Amino acid sequence: MKIDELITKTKDSLEARKVYAEPYEKDGITVIAAATLSGGSGGGTGRDEKGQEGEGGGFGLNAKPTGAFVITDGKVRWEPAVDVNKLVATAGAVAIAALFVAVRIVKLKAQPR
């Protein structure tokens, strides 16, 4: 694949229609899911000492659900997606930090003045 083709495909992958899903309706409620996309591409060309040419490239795309717009009776509300793994990891990190601080405070209070 040529480098310019790779860049074109990258740009095509990062369009708004990839961020928002097709609306889904049931029982008078419409849901439009949304995601965060990030991506990039890179490539290059080169020539060796024998005059041979070559080119190469790569492309990466990351998509993460962020939530959904919910439409009921003409009113729109945003329902964020909750990343439970991230929530648990953050709570664990806070608990460990609190434990270290508590141990440090106990050691400082135990020292004679």
RACORBEL-V148509 format. One record per pair of residues at least 4 apart in sequence whose C-alpha atoms are under 7 Angstrom apart, sorted by the first residue. I is the first residue (numbers start at 0). J is the second residue. Records with the same first field share a line. If there is no record, write none. Layout:
I=J ; J
This chain:
0=4 ; 5
1=5
2=6 ; 42 ; 56
3=7
4=8
5=9
6=10 ; 40
7=11
8=12
9=13 ; 39 ; 40 ; 58
13=17 ; 36
15=19
18=33 ; 34 ; 35 ; 36
19=31 ; 32 ; 33 ; 34
20=31 ; 32 ; 33
21=31
22=29 ; 30 ; 31
23=29 ; 30 ; 31
24=28 ; 29 ; 30
25=29
27=71
28=70 ; 71
29=69 ; 70 ; 71
30=67 ; 68 ; 69 ; 70
31=67 ; 68 ; 69
32=66 ; 67 ; 68
33=64 ; 65 ; 66 ; 67
34=62 ; 63 ; 64 ; 65 ; 66
35=62 ; 63 ; 64 ; 65
36=61 ; 62 ; 63
37=60 ; 61 ; 62
38=59 ; 60 ; 61
39=58 ; 59 ; 60
40=57 ; 58 ; 59
41=56 ; 57 ; 58
42=55 ; 56 ; 57
43=54 ; 55 ; 56
44=53 ; 54 ; 55
45=52 ; 53 ; 54
46=50 ; 51 ; 52 ; 53
47=51 ; 52
64=80
65=79 ; 80
66=78 ; 79 ; 80
67=77 ; 78 ; 79
68=75 ; 76 ; 77 ; 78
69=75 ; 76 ; 77
70=74 ; 75 ; 76
71=75
82=86
83=87
84=88
85=89
86=90
87=91
88=92
89=93
90=94
91=95
92=96
93=97
94=98
95=99
96=100
97=101
98=102
99=103
100=104
101=105
102=106
103=107
104=108
105=109
106=110
